Amino acid sequence: MRVRRLAGGLAVVAALAAGCGGLQAGVEQGTDKSTTPVKAGDARKKLDKLSVKGRAPRTGFEREKFGPAWADVDRNGCDTRNDILKRDMREEKFKAGTHDCIVLTGVLDDPYSGKTIKFKRGNDTSMAVQIDHVIPLSDAWQKGAQQWAAGKRREFANDPLNLMAVDGPLNGQKSDSDAATWLPPRKGYRCAYIARQIDVKVKYALWVTSAEKDAMERVLDGC
């Protein structure tokens, strides 16, 4: 398992292990520990602590409500998109003179599909690898984020725990779906995916719908 360190002492994991015995909590901030093993029972306990409510109206949602796209929130000189590309890919090459910020090429072992994707920056090629919000911004808006201050929404949109480099078409397919309507096609990754969604929701006190919770429980039952 490959670990990278972002500026400011943030250690993150490039890939989460599939299967509940090796589920990873994802990102821990302000600590040297990069991961914490999470079992299905632990994920279920966290899930049970989340409020269950109906989905609020999407009225008023705009991407801009979560701040500028890919802001440099950790002030390391690199925007969030490039931070995540650098974290999640391997064999990266960077644009000269950018202090290893702008990723030109790299290889992604896509967690959602299991495919190996060769990334090349360019107008016609960059979208092959996209940065997914594990909990989509629109979904968060309808489950608590409407009441947040602008700063908290900006933090959420750029939090490495809630971001993953993934296959572009699958990210488009997922769109703003929650676990009730979309899961990664790679079944071996679903346990880790749900555990990470739960961790994000717990961190930001977002609620779940009853259908969403049922879907999460079904996945955890099979871990």
Salt bridges, closest charged atoms under 4 A:
ASP48 OD1 - LYS213 NZ 3.51
ASP88 OD1 - ARG87 NE 2.58
GLU91 OE2 - ARG90 NH1 2.82
GLU92 OE1 - ARG4 NH2 2.84
ASP109 OD2 - ARG90 NE 2.88
ASP132 OD2 - LYS174 NZ 2.84
ASP139 OD1 - ARG55 NH1 3.18
ASP139 OD1 - LYS143 NZ 2.70
ASP139 OD2 - LYS201 NZ 3.47
ASP159 OD2 - LYS203 NZ 2.62
ASP167 OD1 - LYS115 NZ 3.33
ASP176 OD2 - ARG58 NE 3.87
ASP178 OD2 - ARG55 NH2 2.88
ASP178 OD2 - LYS143 NZ 2.85
ASP199 OD1 - LYS46 NZ 2.88
GLU212 OE1 - LYS143 NZ 2.75
GLU212 OE2 - LYS201 NZ 2.78
ASP221 OD1 - ARG44 NH2 2.35
